[in-house]
Amino acid sequence: MTELDWLHAPAALIPLTALLGLLVGSFLNVVILRLPRRLEHEWRSQAHEMLDVPRAGDAGEAPPDLVFTGSHCPHCRHKLSPLDNIPLLSWLALRGRCRYCKAPISWQYPLVELLSALASAAIAWKFGFGWPLAAGLVFTWMLIAASGIDARTQLLPDQLTLPLLWLGLLIALVPLFVTPEAAIVGAAIGYLSLWSVFWLFKLTTGKEGMGYGDFKLLGALGAWMGATALLPIILLSSLIGAIVGGTVLALRGQDRSTPIPFGPFIAAAGWAWFVFGDRLGGFYARLFGLG
């Protein structure tokens, strides 16, 4: 056994990948919280320049960047120490409250970190050591970031969906998961299918049922998995959305006319099919007597 052979063993690879996912999850929280604010600032700056309207006060100050600005408490603005930034453990040790002002810390932080760790471990279990693992981790982390932003702001940034789309097309050149032809057709059908539903719904009701980010996200999933995965993803995302979305609306006392983001459901269904598609497909076939 060589010095690196132990990395190929699931007993070592899976927990190590989970630990990596936990660390990356901490950064994903930063992306989820800061990227929308930076995008809004950029859009406002562009609007001011186009309209030639002077800014008021400190409106020109940019929000913190994603990498170099340290974390701080959103309530008291106190800079956090390294001990306050240990993924998951710091939140548990502080019992969900800021060390300095005792304000509650959002559940988002530990949930995103834990989700990233578990999803990363599942990718390691699925693919083992190799390039599919690396690609699958990037795919997973980008879906988590996009879903978190959409859940908070009902925005799916092009800065995440388009790189995910192009990366899927480029990876198909190897290919790791699908052929280039399948990736191109999957991307096109994924985008155009929801685009068609959007316009059909808008022309019929006069309302917008989803955003353009949803089209791009499904197109990206098509690039990674091909057109054959799109129908199961749409069906699964609709099922997840009906259950989770309906439950959330009921708990909040809101009716079904309240808009909810659909991106997280598409991402969850796409990731589930990416990892468990062979098993889910077999279950579906047996359920309907197709296999």
C-alpha positions in Angstrom: 0.0 0.0 0.0 1.4 3.4 -1.0 1.2 6.5 1.2 -1.9 7.7 -0.6 -3.8 4.4 -0.9 -5.5 5.0 2.4 -7.4 7.9 0.8 -9.2 5.5 -1.5 -10.7 3.6 1.4 -14.3 4.8 2.3 -13.5 4.5 6.0 -11.0 7.4 5.5 -12.3 9.2 2.4 -15.9 9.8 3.6 -15.1 11.4 7.0 -12.3 13.5 5.5 -14.6 14.7 2.8 -17.3 15.4 5.4 -14.8 17.5 7.3 -13.9 19.4 4.1 -17.6 20.0 3.5 -18.0 21.3 7.0 -15.2 23.8 6.4 -16.5 24.8 3.0 -20.0 25.2 4.6 -18.7 28.0 6.7 -17.6 29.9 3.6 -20.9 29.1 1.9 -22.6 30.9 4.7 -20.5 34.0 3.8 -21.5 33.7 0.1 -25.2 33.3 1.0 -25.2 36.4 3.2 -22.8 38.7 1.4 -23.2 38.0 -2.3 -26.8 39.3 -2.6 -25.8 42.5 -0.8 -22.8 43.1 -3.1 -25.0 42.4 -6.2 -27.6 44.9 -4.9 -24.9 47.5 -4.3 -23.6 46.9 -7.8 -27.0 47.3 -9.4 -27.7 50.5 -7.4 -24.3 51.9 -8.5 -25.1 51.1 -12.2 -28.6 52.7 -11.8 -27.1 55.9 -10.3 -24.6 56.1 -13.1 -27.1 55.5 -15.8 -29.6 58.0 -14.3 -26.9 60.4 -13.2 -28.4 60.6 -9.7 -26.1 61.6 -6.9 -25.8 59.3 -3.9 -26.9 60.1 -0.4 -24.8 59.6 2.7 -22.8 56.4 2.7 -24.8 54.7 0.0 -21.6 54.4 -2.0 -19.8 52.2 0.5 -19.5 48.6 -0.8 -20.6 45.7 1.5 -18.0 43.3 2.8 -16.2 41.2 0.2 -16.5 37.4 0.2 -12.9 36.5 1.1 -10.8 39.1 2.8 -13.2 40.8 5.2 -13.4 39.0 8.5 -16.6 37.8 10.1 -18.4 39.9 12.7 -21.6 39.7 14.7 -24.5 41.2 12.7 -25.9 42.7 15.9 -23.1 44.3 17.9 -20.6 44.3 14.9 -17.9 42.9 17.1 -15.1 41.1 15.1 -15.2 37.3 15.7 -12.2 35.5 16.8 -11.0 32.2 15.2 -12.5 30.3 18.2 -15.9 31.9 17.3 -15.6 30.6 13.7 -15.1 26.9 14.1 -17.8 25.3 11.9 -20.7 23.9 13.9 -18.7 23.5 17.1 -18.6 27.2 17.9 -22.4 27.5 17.5 -22.9 24.6 19.8 -20.4 25.8 22.4 -21.9 29.3 22.4 -25.4 27.8 22.6 -26.5 29.7 19.5 -25.6 33.2 21.0 -23.0 35.8 20.3 -20.1 35.6 22.8 -20.1 39.4 23.2 -23.7 40.7 23.0 -25.6 37.5 23.7 -27.8 38.1 20.6 -29.1 34.9 19.0 -27.1 33.5 16.1 -29.2 32.4 13.1 -29.9 28.6 12.7 -28.7 29.1 9.1 -25.1 28.9 10.1 -25.0 25.4 11.6 -27.6 24.1 9.2 -25.7 25.1 6.1 -22.4 23.7 7.6 -24.0 20.4 8.5 -25.8 20.1 5.2 -22.5 20.8 3.3 -20.7 18.1 5.4 -23.4 15.4 4.9 -23.9 16.2 1.2 -20.1 16.1 0.7 -19.8 12.8 2.5 -22.6 11.4 0.2 -20.6 12.5 -2.9 -17.5 10.7 -1.5 -19.7 7.6 -0.9 -21.1 7.7 -4.4 -17.9 8.3 -6.5 -14.9 7.4 -4.3 -11.5 9.0 -4.9 -11.0 10.7 -8.2 -12.0 13.5 -10.5 -15.8 12.7 -10.3 -15.5 13.3 -6.6 -13.9 16.8 -7.1 -16.5 17.7 -9.7 -19.3 16.4 -7.6 -18.2 18.5 -4.6 -18.1 21.7 -6.6 -21.5 20.9 -8.0 -22.9 20.3 -4.5 -21.4 23.4 -2.9 -22.7 25.6 -5.7 -26.2 24.2 -5.4 -26.1 24.8 -1.6 -25.0 28.4 -2.1 -27.6 29.1 -4.8 -30.4 27.5 -2.8 -29.5 29.5 0.4 -29.5 32.7 -1.5 -32.8 31.9 -3.3 -34.4 30.9 0.0 -33.4 34.2 1.6 -33.9 36.6 -1.2 -35.9 34.8 -4.0 -32.8 35.5 -6.2 -30.8 32.9 -8.2 -27.6 34.9 -9.1 -26.1 34.5 -12.6 -22.8 34.4 -10.8 -23.6 30.9 -9.6 -26.1 29.4 -12.2 -24.1 30.4 -15.3 -20.7 29.1 -14.1 -22.5 25.9 -13.0 -23.9 25.6 -16.5 -20.6 26.2 -18.3 -18.7 23.9 -15.9 -21.2 21.1 -16.7 -20.7 21.6 -20.4 -16.9 21.7 -20.0 -16.8 18.6 -17.8 -18.8 16.7 -20.5 -15.8 17.1 -22.8 -13.8 14.6 -20.6 -16.5 13.2 -20.1 -17.1 12.5 -16.5 -20.9 12.1 -16.3 -22.5 12.5 -19.7 -21.3 12.9 -23.3 -20.9 16.4 -24.8 -24.0 15.8 -27.0 -26.1 14.8 -24.0 -24.9 17.8 -22.0 -25.7 20.3 -24.7 -29.1 18.9 -25.4 -29.8 18.6 -21.6 -28.8 22.3 -21.1 -31.0 23.5 -23.9 -34.1 21.4 -22.9 -33.6 22.2 -19.3 -33.7 26.0 -19.9 -36.4 26.0 -22.6 -38.8 23.7 -20.7 -39.2 26.0 -17.8 -39.0 29.1 -20.1 -42.0 27.7 -22.0 -43.9 27.0 -18.8 -43.1 30.5 -17.6 -44.5 32.2 -20.7 -47.5 29.9 -21.0 -48.4 30.7 -17.3 -47.9 34.4 -17.8 -49.9 34.6 -21.0 -52.7 32.6 -19.3 -52.8 34.3 -15.9 -50.9 37.5 -16.4 -48.6 36.5 -13.5 -45.0 35.3 -13.3 -44.9 31.9 -11.8 -41.1 31.7 -11.5 -37.9 33.6 -12.2 -35.3 33.4 -15.0 -32.8 32.0 -12.5 -34.9 28.8 -12.3 -34.5 28.3 -16.1 -30.7 28.6 -15.9 -30.5 26.3 -12.9 -32.5 23.5 -14.6 -30.4 24.1 -17.7 -27.2 23.7 -15.6 -28.6 20.4 -14.2 -29.3 19.3 -17.7 -25.7 20.0 -18.7 -24.4 17.9 -15.8 -26.8 14.9 -16.2 -28.3 15.1 -19.6 -31.9 15.5 -20.8 -33.1 12.1 -19.5 -32.7 13.4 -15.9 -34.8 16.5 -16.4 -38.3 14.9 -16.2 -37.5 13.1 -12.9 -36.0 16.2 -11.5 -39.0 18.3 -12.4 -41.4 15.7 -10.9 -39.3 15.3 -7.8 -38.9 19.1 -7.3 -42.6 19.6 -7.6 -43.2 16.9 -5.0 -40.6 18.4 -2.6 -42.0 21.8 -3.2 -45.6 20.8 -2.5 -44.6 19.1 0.7 -42.0 21.5 2.1 -43.5 24.7 0.6 -47.0 23.8 1.8 -45.8 23.0 5.3 -43.8 26.3 5.5 -46.8 28.3 4.4 -49.1 26.5 6.8 -46.7 27.1 9.7 -46.5 30.8 8.8 -50.3 31.1 8.4 -50.0 32.1 4.8 -52.1 31.0 1.8 -50.9 29.4 -1.4 -50.9 32.8 -3.2 -47.8 33.7 -1.2 -44.7 33.4 -3.5 -42.0 31.0 -2.4 -38.7 30.3 -4.1 -38.6 27.2 -6.3 -34.8 27.2 -6.8 -34.1 25.2 -3.6 -36.5 22.5 -4.6 -35.0 22.2 -8.1 -31.5 22.1 -6.6 -32.5 19.5 -4.0 -34.2 17.3 -6.6 -31.2 17.7 -9.0 -28.7 16.8 -6.3 -30.8 13.8 -5.2 -30.9 12.5 -8.8 -27.2 13.1 -9.3 -26.4 10.9 -6.3 -29.3 8.5 -6.0 -30.7 8.6 -9.6 -29.9 4.9 -10.3 -31.7 3.8 -7.2 -34.6 6.2 -7.5 -35.0 5.2 -11.2 -35.1 1.5 -10.2 -37.7 2.2 -7.5 -39.8 4.1 -10.0 -39.6 1.3 -12.5 -40.6 -1.3 -10.0 -43.4 0.9 -8.6 -45.1 1.1 -12.0 -44.1 -2.3 -13.2 -41.6 -1.1 -15.8 -38.7 -3.1 -14.7 
